[in-house]
Structure formats: C-alpha cells, structure tokens
Amino acid sequence: MKINALMIDEIDNVVTCVEEVSKGSDVFYRKGDEILSLKAEENIPYCHKIALKDFAKGDEVIKYGEMLGKTLEPISKGHWVYDKNIYSVPRDYDSEMIDLTGGKR
C-alpha cells in the first residue's frame, strides 16, 4: 500500500492525487493516524481531486479545510472533481477578518 493522495485537512471531502490514478485503482490517503482508501471510479489526472463522498448538486467541496466551491452536478464517491463539475463561490473576506484593534476601526 502506497499513499498516492493527500488530505490537507481532516474535514476535507476531497483528496488530491499525487500521481495519475487509473479507473479501478485504489487511492490511499492519510487522515490523522489512519490510512484510508477508496476505489477510483474513473481516471484521475495527476494533482487533481477525487471525491471522498457522494455529492448532490450544490454541495460544498472542502479542501484545505475551506470551501473550494460548490458542485454543478451530482458527483459520486471515487469520481474526478474538477473545473467542469464545480464552480467557485465568491467569499465575503471582510466578514471573515479578525478585528485585532479591540473594536476600533
């Protein structure tokens, strides 16, 4: 068993394949102290994402512990997650900022 995908944050629902993965191959990744796996249901290119769960249309895709975007269509576990089936969602960064001035802006 060789790790061939990376989970950046334990809440991520996708992992990034660090080598090209062929349909039917196992994808191994580390989640904390566990090594987990899933079967690739289609070819996954090098440095692309694979779904760790079934997504419905409009579900959030989480990578780096942050929302990367939302799904344009259902994506099944083990399938390729890429720019043709997800879209970016603008963020309101001002509302996410931490006020370090003690309330004085």
N, C-alpha and C positions, 0 to 999 in steps of 0.2 A: 504494500500500500504506500503510495507516494502522494503527498499533498500536491494538488495541481490547481487549487483555487484558494483565494484569500478572502476571509471575512474581516472587514476593517473594524466593525463594532458589533457587539453581541446582539444588538437589536436589529441589525440589517436583515432584510428579507431577500437579498440577492448576494451572490459572491462573484468575484472576478476570477476568471480562469487565467492562470499564468502560463498556459500552453494551449495550443489548439486541441479541442476535445471532439472526438467523433461521436456521432449518434450511437447510442447503446453502451458507451463507455461510462465508467464510474467517475464521479467527481468527488474528490476528498478535500475537506477543509477542516480547519481547527476552529472550534467555538469554545473559548476558555480552555479548559484542560481536556475537553473531549475532541475526538476526531470523528467527524460525521461524514456521511456520503449520500449521494443521490445519483440517479442514472440520467445521463443526458438524453433527452428525447429528440434532439436534433443536433446538428453540428454547431459547435460554439467556437467562434474565432478567438485567437489569442487576444488577451486583455479585454474580453467582453464579458458581460454579466449573464448569469444563469439564475432562473427563478427558483427560490427555495420553497415556494408555496404556490398554490393556485391563486391567481389574481382575477378579480372581476374588473370590468371596465370602470375606470375612475379611481381604482385603488392607488394608494400611495406606494411608491417604490422607495425603500430606505437603503441608503449606502452611506458609509462614514457616520452612521448614527443620525443622519439628517435626511429629510425628504429630498430625493433627487428629482422627482417628477411624479406624474400620475399616468396610469395606463390608458391607452387609446382603445383598447380592446381586451377581452379576456386573454390571460397568459397562463398556461398550465405549468405546474411544477416541472422543472427539468428543461424548460424551453428558454431560448435566447431572449434576453431583454436588451433592446437597443433602440435607436432613434426612430425606427419605423413603428414601434408599438408603445412608446411612451412619449410624453411631452413635458417640457419644463413649466413650472408654475412660478410666476413672479413672487418674490418674498418681500415682506414689509420689514426691511432691516432696521428702520428707525424704532419700531416697536420691540425689536429684539435686543436693542442696545441696553447695556447695564449703565445705570446712572452712578458714576463714581464721584459726583460733586456733592452728594448728600441732598439732592433735590433742587440744587441751584443750577439752572441752565441759562 
